[in-house]
Amino acid sequence: MSKTNKIVLRIQSADGTKRIETEPAASSKTLYDLVRAAFEFDSYEFALYRERNFTKEIVSSGSQYVKDVGLKHGDMIYLRQVEGPSTSKATERSASVTSLASSSSSSNSVAGFSRDATPSTSSKASSATPLLPQEDAVDVELYKQDGRIQRKRDEKLCRHNSNGCCVHCSPLEPWDENYLKEQKIKHFSFHSHLKKLTSGADRGKFVALEDLNCKIKTGCRDHPPWPKGICSKCQPSAITLNRQQYRHIDNVMFENTGIVERFLNYWRTTGHQRIGFLFGTYEIHPDVPLGIRARVAAIYEPPQESNRDSIRLLDDANDGDVDELAKALGLQRVGWIFTDLLSENLANGTVKHVRNIKTHFLTAQECILAGHLQNKHPNRCKYASNGYFGSKFVTVCVTGDDKKQVHMEGYAVSAQCMALVRDNCLIPTKDAPELGYIRESTDKQYVPDVYYKEKDVYGNEVQRLGRPLPVEYLLVDVPASTPLVPMYTFLERKDAKEYFPVENRLIDGHIQDFAALADYLAKSRSMNFLDVVSDFHLLLYLYRMEDMLPMKSQLGPLLEAVRTKEKALANEWKTREVWKTLEELIAASSHHEDGSMSNDVEFVSSGETEQNWICSFCTFINSRELSACEICNLPRSRQ
């Protein structure tokens, strides 16, 4: 081949593989120009390497030529960005993900969210690290661990001395099937899955986790866009569902039984079902090799409408405030919980056993909602091509077991289910809750064929089209439990009546208002201040109390005191002006309720007397049917 002949090089990156055409006599600077044009980058913030593990960098230089680097026709070059987010048009098109949201009794709704990454601050291509989202602290810690299962010397089988090692006592890999079966661990952990992928001489160089794609690739110029044309290059491949062997969360642990009992108190009072979001932390699970446990400290109950058989989630205007408060307390959303309880015998306290292997464990509608929530809370992973893969978000169902007692069952949906929900391919069936249904292609949306495998009556494994689709192929079991020794992020009360009311419970005795706050603080006078405010629902009420006495901007030190359990810091905050003002309002309200003052005013209209009342604090004239002031929310005096 002469020096003037053209050569074709392949460039592999997180955005895909492209081909460029150049000459052996071209400079490496020209090579960078061709790569930039091929990927449609806006800048030169990338580096090229000869090796897959990003070694042997090709330096951009006008005096170094392609032939000097040793590149030949058909060679592969590896591209890595060194600063800032991806600027290619392909990445921009996929930066916003549209997910299908569905409640357990309402019609589907669409919600969008963006996945943002923090750009690297390094400016040198040779020393910069790949752009990655910030991972959870528990993931960073697990990356440092070997994960191998250590075994002691077997006195019966081992023939060596105490310093030796053989096949009977050598460490096991964290994904060892026999060990997991002995320990009754159904799925190995996600970090064990990563170790398995990166183990071995031929696998440790380059690992890229890819999400399943169910949509047509845009930008194909060989034919008109769908539905007028489609080709093998832009058409998504058919999908065969496999039961997921690993799981991102190996256990969900409630710190104490009081957390769940407080949540179930609504069902016990009304007989209606309930949904809540779990707030807590992620920590290393000591009983599963390289496992992660979700530790739940509180349950937030969003606005909802429910009855005996269904729940409908409503828009939550305070959703952002809840996350901000949780972050200040060192917590985050780790999952969601819902009830499916039907009383069988009120005297014995038994409930019906409605979820089992003969019926269903989760309905298709619940799987879709779980998939939407997992897509909304993706797992940050450095091995994923776009920085995210799977989710640690868990689903907990409170239902009746085979002994007809209330118990919890934990689940997560697989990464394949998340992709089907994200791309709006999975819908519930009308009459069978245990069956989902893969949409059929229309002129507006192309849906690939989705298959699953099962055994027929003769024991042969056959492939079925997912219309309908058993949702058991989409589920991953996650054990839910409480520890033998209770733990408390927030203080537990001896009597349920001593708790501050839970938000969004519109029933008598459970409403959060100023009168409830005054009553709660009056009952807690004998307690130290840190114990009084160590209640997630109370802190949320104070955080959102903007109309009467804005406190959000001044709660920082108090939240820090609750997080660190510093009594001195809490007592110091108690002396601040904002808390003294609140105490004065409570004292004035209590004095007003003693009947020492009357502010009722009579208005005569159309020959009928209506007795309205004036608020003694803001002087607003309120209608007679209101028990609290419409402006300042302070209670009406009792005559």
Secondary structure as UniProt FT lines:
FT   TURN            3..4
FT   STRAND          7..13
FT   TURN            14..15
FT   STRAND          16..22
FT   TURN            24..25
FT   HELIX           28..39
FT   STRAND          46..49
FT   TURN            52..53
FT   STRAND          57..58
FT   HELIX           66..69
FT   TURN            73..74
FT   STRAND          76..81
FT   HELIX           89..93
FT   STRAND          96..101
FT   STRAND          109..114
FT   TURN            125..127
FT   HELIX           137..143
FT   TURN            155..157
FT   TURN            162..163
FT   TURN            167..169
FT   TURN            174..175
FT   HELIX           177..182
FT   TURN            183..184
FT   STRAND          188..189
FT   HELIX           190..198
FT   TURN            201..203
FT   TURN            218..219
FT   TURN            226..227
FT   TURN            232..234
FT   STRAND          239..240
FT   STRAND          246..247
FT   STRAND          251..254
FT   HELIX           257..270
FT   STRAND          275..285
FT   TURN            286..287
FT   TURN            289..290
FT   STRAND          291..300
FT   STRAND          304..306
FT   STRAND          311..313
FT   TURN            317..318
FT   HELIX           319..328
FT   TURN            329..330
FT   STRAND          332..339
FT   STRAND          343..345
FT   TURN            346..349
FT   STRAND          350..351
FT   TURN            357..358
FT   HELIX           364..376
FT   TURN            382..383
FT   TURN            385..386
FT   STRAND          394..400
FT   TURN            402..403
FT   STRAND          406..413
FT   HELIX           415..422
FT   TURN            423..424
FT   STRAND          426..428
FT   TURN            433..434
FT   STRAND          435..438
FT   STRAND          450..455
FT   TURN            457..458
FT   STRAND          461..465
FT   STRAND          469..470
FT   HELIX           471..474
FT   STRAND          475..477
FT   STRAND          480..481
FT   HELIX           496..498
FT   TURN            503..504
FT   TURN            508..509
FT   HELIX           514..523
FT   TURN            524..526
FT   HELIX           529..533
FT   HELIX           536..544
FT   HELIX           552..554
FT   HELIX           556..564
FT   HELIX           567..574
FT   HELIX           577..593
FT   TURN            594..595
FT   STRAND          600..605
FT   TURN            606..607
FT   STRAND          608..614
FT   TURN            616..618
FT   STRAND          621..622
FT   TURN            624..625
FT   TURN            630..632
//
